[in-house]
Amino acid sequence: MLKQWVAKRAATFGASEVDPEWLEKYLKGKADWAVSVERNVLSAVLLVRQTIRVLLGQEPMAKSPSAIIVDLNRNPQVIVKNPKNGTWKIENI
């Protein structure tokens, strides 16, 4: 469901300009998804900067958001968790 929502959003904001049939092909598994080179480089640079800050014990560039966890098999079905000290530890994810 999330995959479909994200794909529809991507199609609305430009993917369909390149290939008008992309969304339909993607949802049927006949087309791939790629991140543009421009976004790839920016994401990599920000990830490296954030990693260096964490390794040096400095404050992260951006505090982690709350996590909204939806599990329809539990009660309550939706929980909001806040990270301790503003960041999530990898072992807690």
Phi, psi and omega in degrees: 000315178296319179302317180294317181297314181295319179296318179296321178295317178299319179295320179296323185259027170136332183299326181286343178290325179284314180218104183303337181261007185302312184302311180299316179297316182297314181294336176270000179080017182255005177220150180264172177239135178225148175267134182297151182302320181300316180288325180300312181296314180299315179299318180296316180297314180296321179296317179296315179300315180297318180298315179299316179300317180295316180296328179275000179077019180271166178294141176298155179297322180225138177289149180287142177282169174293153176259133175254114184252123180247122177222105185289351179267001181243168174229118002288154183281336181235130178230144174248124179246141176253139180289142176288139179057023175082356180223155177267136173271139186302326182287346180266356184276000000 
